[in-house]
Amino acid sequence: MSTNIIDLIKGQLGPAIISQTASQLGESESGITKAIGGLLPAVVGGLANNADKPGVVDAITGAASSGILGNLLGGTNNNSIISTLLSLIFGDKMGGLVSTISNFAGIGNSSTSSLLNMVTGATLGSVGKFATDNNLGASGISSLLGGQKGIVSSLLPAGLSLASMGLNFGDMLGDAKEKVASTVSSVSDTVSDGFSSAKNTISDTTTDIKNSLNDNNDNGGGGSIWKWLLPLILLCILGYFLFRQCKKSDVTDATAKVGAVADSTAKNVDSMASTIAKKVDEAIDLNGVSLQGYKGGMEDSMITFLKSDGYKNAKDDASLKDTWYTFDHVNFKMGSSTELEDGSVGQLDNLVAILKAYPDAKIKIGAYTDKTGKEDINLKISGERAKFIQKWLTDKGVGKQVVDVEGYGSKFATVPADKTDEERAIDRKIAVRFSK
């Protein structure tokens, strides 16, 4: 599975930097959030579409050592690496991109231009850091970028498309359906050509026999042989023709089944795209402050619950203990209890913002592992991870609202240990619940 580099970049564009950027540019936080939501897939799509160009790889490797991530607010507007890269991937379409995003987000063109530089800087820095951490060379970086084509279009906010921005990076979902249709068409053409060839062969053979018969009769020789041989040959031809017709029916049925599979595949692709679209990050309202999340996701569900009577009227911890909120993007590196995966910080920042907005709220942190390994080690690692999150929140000023932490090991894991690592990933999680 390809690494989703957009998740890596979002960790650099959390609520804190959105708030500072809005203040610096004199725009609303919601407008800044919407603009970033449109610009980020466009920039990643531009890089993916030009992944084989040396200038793209050079910009990424150059950004890795430039410290650009540490100065996104002040060091991106006049950065030569960024300006050169934007010209390379967008060319004369950059003005249309800025105008479209400005209209979509309700902010000024100059603000959008500044955001485009900042988002590009965050992208270069994040991808550069990932490449350095994973020892990726030029070919590895190109491969990483090329793998993003299948997700770019699905991550655009509702109301935006690559076409509306004057861009055409290729929608891999659309390409998939076209390839299925092309394959079905090719099968059908092959089958039709085969039948046509068989019919022509029969026709040509019959003609040859007739000509041969006429020649023999004209020459006055062999006529007696053809009196019994001709019916036998015609009977063989008839049998061959009937056999081919049966085969034709079988292949036609097979072709119809291929077509049905193609239709089903296309529908599944559309369904997958719809599912992905539902989880596209958008502005989640936190008492007038925008958070990046998706409707029905962890942040949205927590805020809804905190506003509800169910939380306000809860009298004891027992009434809250079964409602847990699992992080979508907070993950630890394999085997580690102190190193978070890239892209994890953004959602932790969201939790900090929620706790600060509701200072009376108390939470418990739970950490979980999959079913692999020894359980005593799983309990130890999960407990250390829960404490790490507690310390992280404490450093952010909301530690007093964490009243309990617990590592559950694989106690609640549901996926068997012999399944793939990707299948078991659902059991390796961090979750929180509210407490009294």
Residue, then its C-alpha position, 0 to 999 in steps of 0.5 A: m500500500s502506498t504511503n499517503i503523503i497528504d497525511l504526513i503534510k497535515g501534521q505540519l498544518g494543524p490548528a495552531i498554524i492555521s490560526q497564526t496564518a489567519s491572523q497574519l493574512g487577515e482572513s478567517e480561520s474557516g477560509i484558511t482551512k478551506a483553502i488549504g483543503g483545496l491547495l494540498p491535493a492540488v500541490v501533491g497532484g502536481l508533484a505526482n504528475n511530474a514525479d519523473k522530472p529531475g527538478v521535482v526530486d531536486a526540490i524535495t532533496g533540497a528542502a530536506s536540508s533547508g529547515i523549511l518545516g521550521n519556518l512555514l509562516g515566514g520562510t516560504n513566500n520568497n523561497s526560490i526552491i518553492s517558486t521554481l517548483l511551482s512554475l515547473i508543476f503548474g506553469d501558466k495554470m497557477g493563476g487559474l488555480v489561485s483564482t479558483i481556490s480564492n473564490f472557493a474559500g472566500i479569501g483574497n488572491s494574495s492570501t491564496s498565493s501565500l498559502l500556496n507557497m506555505v502548503t508547497g513548503a510543508t509538502l516539500g519539507s514533509v516528503g523530504k523528511f520522509a525520504t531522508d528517514n527512509n533512505l529513499g533515493a531519486s527513484g524512490i522519491s519518484s515512486l512515492l510521488g507517483g503512487q499518490k495519483g490514485i488518491v488526489s482527486s478523492l481528497l479534494p473538498a466537495g465543490l472542487s475538482l482538478a478540472s475546475m482548477g484548470l488542472n489535469f493530473g489523471d484520476m486513477l479511479g476514472d482510469a481504472k473504469e476505462k481500463v476495465a471497459s477497454t479490456v471488455s471491449s478487447v475481449s469482445d473484439t477478439v471473440s467476434d474476430g474469432f467467429s468471423s475467421a471461423k465462418n470465413t474458413i468454412s466458407d472458403t473450404t466449401t468453395d474449394i470443395k465445390n471447385s474441386l468437384n467441378d474440376n473433376n466432373d469437367n475432366g470426366g474423372g473421379g465423379s463416382i468418388w464424389k457421389w459418396l465423399l461429398p455428403l461425408i465432407l458436407l456432414c463434417i462441415l455441418g458438424y464443425f459448424l454446430f460445434r463452433q456455434c456451441k463454443k460461440s454460445d459459451v464464449t458469448d456467455a463468458t463475455a457477458k460475465v466479463g461485462a457484468v464483472a466490469d459493471s460491478t467493478a465500476k460500481n465498486v470503484d464509485s462506491m470506494a470513491s464515495t466512501i473516501a470522499k466522506k472522510v475528506d478533511e473539512a472544517i469542524d466547528l469547535n465553538g467558532v474555531s475550525l478544526q481539520g476533521y471529517k463529519g462523524g470522525m473522532e473530533d466531530s463525535m467528541i464535540t457533539f457529545l460534549k455539547s449533548d445532555g448525555y455528557k452534561n447529565a452524566k453522574d458517574d464514570a460508569s455511564l461513560k466508560d463504554t464510549w471510546y473515541t479512536f484516533d484516525h491518524v495517531n500511530f506509533k512506529m512499529g515496536s516503539s512507545t516513544e516515536l509517533e508516525d509522521g502525520s500524528v501530531g495534527q489530531l493530537d493538536n485537535l484533542v488539545a484544542i477540544l480540551k481547552a475549549y472544555p476545561d472541565a472535561k476529563i479523559k482517560i487514555g487507552a492504548y492497544t496492540d494486535k495479537t502478535g508477540k508475547e502478551d506481557i510485552n504487549l501490555k508493557i508497550s501499550g501502557e508506555r504508549a498511553k503514558f507517552i500521550q499523557k505526557w504529550l498532552t501535559d506538555k501542551g498544557v492540558g495534562k490535568q484533564v487526563v485522569d487515567v491511562e491504561g495499556y490493554g495489550s491485545k485484550f480487545a484485539t479482534v484480528p487473528a495473529d496470522k493475518t497480514d500486518e495491514e489487516r492487524a493494524i486496526d487493533r493497534k490503536i490509541a483511544v480516549r473516553f470521557s470521565k467524571 
